[in-house]
Amino acid sequence: MGNIVGFKQKWLHVGIGCLFMAFCTVLVLGCEKNNGSSSQQTTTTPNNANEKVEKPSVPGSKTAAEAEELPFELIESIKFADGTEVKSIAKADIEVLRDRPIHMGGNDTDGVTLTNEKDEKTHVRTCREYDAALERGYFPLTTYDISMASWFNIPCGTLNEFQTAAIPQRSFISNPKAGITDLELLPLSLFPELFDFKQNIENVTYQDQVETGMLKVTGMGGNWLSCEDVGLKQHLTEVARADFNNDGIEDILLSESVSATQGSYRDYKMTILTKKSVDGKFERVQLRNP
């Protein structure tokens, strides 16, 4: 009887031991599976993270090509016949804008008629048409046509100059801000030539001439200046600021109108001014797209 009890106890202990070993085996296998899953997750997660990091890191710093696509801000906006108004221009938009009819300032016309030396006429409504007609020898003939053509001066001149403009690398007109209302910086040579001004004006400024009483300021605003002498009136409007001659320095693109104080003479054109040093005065820059 004792042997039987001992035998049963022995097998009971063996059974318990087997169950314990089986439990441990299952436990170990489960841990290894979990560790494997965790290990697999850690190997895929960095790849996903890298993908997310790589996408926004592509632009990084602005390249020269990307900087070229930055829009130029306009001081004097461009208006079109459909009522829209453009306040900034990207180079990619220039060709499209050249095909849009120009706003004529509320005048009862949809463009301007130009004439050539053979008395042939052409009617233009867009900057592309206007520039092409000028290249073929057409011009505004009458005083009325000259007035209507003036509405093309700022839009077409601005688009032409921005074709080769660049973002300036440095500026002597931004901080502190300097502009055409700073008469002490404007060389008198910028005023249309008259016999009164032809002598000894190399270092003479608008301010100098105002103090002598020979030049009168008739109006001034944030980005414009009107002045006159005995025979001529001049109106200057700042249109935009950029590097227009690619020397790295910020320039000012101006719209300039000149008219006789008595008579019908008038002229409209674009002008570029630059300032090359902190203490320097404005200088006229030759336009590449006159």
Secondary structure as GFF3:
##gff-version 3
##sequence-region A 1 290
A	DSSP	alpha_helix	2	57	.	.	.	ID=ss1
A	DSSP	alpha_helix	64	68	.	.	.	ID=ss2
A	DSSP	beta_strand	72	79	.	.	.	ID=ss3
A	DSSP	beta_strand	85	89	.	.	.	ID=ss4
A	DSSP	three_ten_helix	91	93	.	.	.	ID=ss5
A	DSSP	alpha_helix	94	97	.	.	.	ID=ss6
A	DSSP	beta_strand	112	115	.	.	.	ID=ss7
A	DSSP	beta_strand	121	124	.	.	.	ID=ss8
A	DSSP	alpha_helix	127	135	.	.	.	ID=ss9
A	DSSP	alpha_helix	143	149	.	.	.	ID=ss10
A	DSSP	three_ten_helix	150	152	.	.	.	ID=ss11
A	DSSP	alpha_helix	153	162	.	.	.	ID=ss12
A	DSSP	three_ten_helix	183	185	.	.	.	ID=ss13
A	DSSP	three_ten_helix	188	190	.	.	.	ID=ss14
A	DSSP	three_ten_helix	195	197	.	.	.	ID=ss15
A	DSSP	alpha_helix	206	212	.	.	.	ID=ss16
A	DSSP	beta_strand	216	220	.	.	.	ID=ss17
A	DSSP	beta_strand	224	228	.	.	.	ID=ss18
A	DSSP	beta_strand	232	242	.	.	.	ID=ss19
A	DSSP	beta_strand	251	260	.	.	.	ID=ss20
A	DSSP	beta_strand	266	274	.	.	.	ID=ss21
A	DSSP	beta_strand	283	285	.	.	.	ID=ss22
###
